[in-house]
Amino acid sequence: MITGNKGEWSEIYALFKLLGDKKLQSGDENFEKIENLVYPILRILRTETNGDFEYSIDDDIVLISGSDEVLRIPISEFKEKATFLLNSIKSNTERTFSVPEIEEFMQSINCISLKASSSAKTDITIVVHDQRTGQQPTLGFSIKSQLGSPSTLLNAGKTTNFCFKVSNFKPENINKINTISTKSKIKDRILKIKELGGVFEFSNTENQIFSNNLVLIDSSLPKILSKLVFNFYSDSKTKIKELVDEIEIQNPLNFDTSNHHQFYTYKIKRFLTDVALGMMPSKVWTGEYDATGGYLVVKGNGEILCYHIYNKNEFENYLINNTKLETASSTRHDFGELFKKNGELFFKLNLQIRFLK
């Protein structure tokens, strides 16, 4: 029996729904349709453990090829199963669950697993007809579902720690800081360090590969992200858009803003886009995207919106307006305590990014 969480079942729902709709509908930063921006779907490609399969749309029939026989399934059947699966996902209260009726249909169309075998960022591969260029590109999309818990954009790890040097602080007060165990202990520890005269200065990212990845995207990114992270742990703001607006005003890197250039917003948008489409902190980033199409968002009402990297502005605005920073486990990722290194004091903070919904 196949079991999965709401996010995993959403991938199967997306397959059924897109075949039933026969099109990709573009969305804006507010999760509304862009009515005149639609991509007709020609084929959906899926790799299973038992082979490669192609779901081709021919009028009101889906042709499924890749095995010894070519299956012909009415579009109406995919629409019906999509509606049934959507209701099952929305009504289920278990962390993981099975949907026997859908599993039976999946097996009949050579779809035997919840997640297709694919590259790290690509959940579904679609061949579309681009009406503006007349081309038929093959595009890999990452699927983000609002039917379950909000998914992460950038997962926390020791790789995403930022190290700050703490000066003008008496070493005998280290234990006083590290034993603060309030609910908001990281914020309270920072406030106490400042109260006792401590001064924070960004030193480095803990992981050199992550640091080099950031510099590859933009040489200013390590410092900009360190400021973003520090402000997050020092204040009550969590949304990336609000945090970026704040550092636009603070201008910690002293950019020339006499002509109102949005330096920080532009650079953070580039960072978010590269994270969304392939960059991982622990792997050397070459700038080549895994998810060559962009994102598909399954909304709470079952509607699917496409955020295509062809439509760069909409995609970047979607990312910056719909993400937030959050605090991961400080014990697991080893941050949030004062420590000595080569006779100097340091304090690490961690970066994790999650979608708002």
BELVENUR-V680615 format. One record per backbone hydrogen bond with DSSP energy under -1.0 kcal/mol. NH is the residue of the N-H (numbers start at 0). CO is the residue of the C=O. Records with the same first field share a line. If there is no record, write none. Layout:
NH = CO + CO
This chain:
3 = 96
8 = 4
9 = 5
12 = 8
13 = 9
14 = 10
15 = 11
16 = 12
17 = 13
18 = 14
19 = 15
20 = 16
21 = 17
23 = 38
25 = 36
26 = 305
27 = 31
30 = 27
33 = 25
36 = 33
38 = 23
40 = 21
41 = 126
42 = 126
43 = 54
44 = 124
45 = 52
47 = 50
50 = 47
52 = 45
53 = 64
54 = 43
55 = 62
56 = 41
57 = 60
60 = 57
61 = 72
62 = 55
63 = 70
64 = 53
70 = 63
72 = 61
74 = 59
76 = 73
78 = 74
79 = 75
80 = 76
81 = 77
82 = 78
83 = 79
84 = 80
85 = 81
86 = 82
87 = 83
88 = 84
89 = 85
90 = 86
91 = 87
96 = 3
102 = 98
103 = 99
104 = 100
105 = 101
106 = 102
107 = 103
108 = 105
109 = 106
110 = 105
116 = 46
122 = 140
123 = 140
125 = 138
126 = 42
127 = 136
128 = 39
129 = 134
133 = 129
138 = 125
140 = 123
141 = 293
143 = 295
145 = 297
152 = 352
153 = 352
159 = 156
160 = 157
161 = 348
162 = 203
163 = 346
164 = 200
165 = 344
166 = 198
172 = 169
173 = 170
176 = 172
177 = 173
178 = 174
179 = 176
184 = 181
187 = 183
188 = 184
189 = 185
190 = 186
191 = 187
192 = 188
193 = 189
194 = 190
195 = 191
196 = 193
197 = 192
198 = 166
200 = 164
202 = 162
203 = 162
205 = 160
210 = 206
211 = 207
212 = 208
213 = 209
214 = 210
215 = 211
216 = 212
217 = 213
220 = 217
223 = 219
224 = 220
225 = 221
226 = 222
227 = 223
228 = 224
229 = 225
230 = 226
231 = 227
232 = 228
233 = 229
234 = 230
239 = 322
242 = 238
243 = 239
244 = 240
245 = 241
246 = 242
247 = 243
248 = 244
249 = 245
250 = 246
253 = 250
256 = 254
259 = 256
262 = 260
265 = 261
266 = 262
267 = 263
268 = 264
269 = 265
270 = 266
271 = 267
272 = 268
273 = 269
274 = 270
275 = 271
276 = 272
278 = 273
282 = 279
289 = 276
290 = 276
291 = 289
292 = 139
293 = 139
294 = 306
295 = 141
296 = 304
297 = 143
298 = 302
301 = 298
304 = 296
305 = 24
306 = 294
308 = 292
310 = 307
311 = 309
314 = 310
315 = 311
316 = 312
317 = 313
318 = 314
319 = 315
320 = 316
323 = 353
324 = 237
325 = 351
332 = 328
334 = 329
335 = 347
338 = 345
340 = 343
343 = 340
345 = 338
346 = 163
348 = 161
350 = 159
352 = 153
353 = 323
354 = 150
355 = 321
